[in-house]
Amino acid sequence: MTQITQFTDLPGTTAHRFDGHQHGASVSVFINHNPPGNGTDLHRHPYDETFIVQDGEATFTIADETIVVRGGEIVVVPAGVPHKFINSGNQPLQKISIHPVPTMQTEWLN
């Protein structure tokens, strides 16, 4: 049966969390709407994470590398690599973070 889920029905405020296993899906996602200066702490996953930046600007730290990513760009962080991001722009950051698993697994490093 097809299931429709509203973003507003998902937990979170700046990042709505869609855990696939709770919705009969084999993938999980974060739908982010981060204000300037907002982001995540350093962490890693045992799988690749794909970030689709739809609008705004984010500064990512991926291992020892720092990159600026803007709307219309996609970043893939390999499995096991520590990473974090911050909205480094002056407008809301809109992005989707794809976790190719039904249950997210995050190891926080701070």
Secondary structure, 3 states (H helix, E strand, C coil): CCCCCCHHHCCCCCEEEECHHHCCCCCEEEEEEECCCCECCCEECCCCEEEEEEECEEEEEECCEEEEEECCEEEEECCCCCEEEEECCCCCEEEEEEECCCCCCCEECC
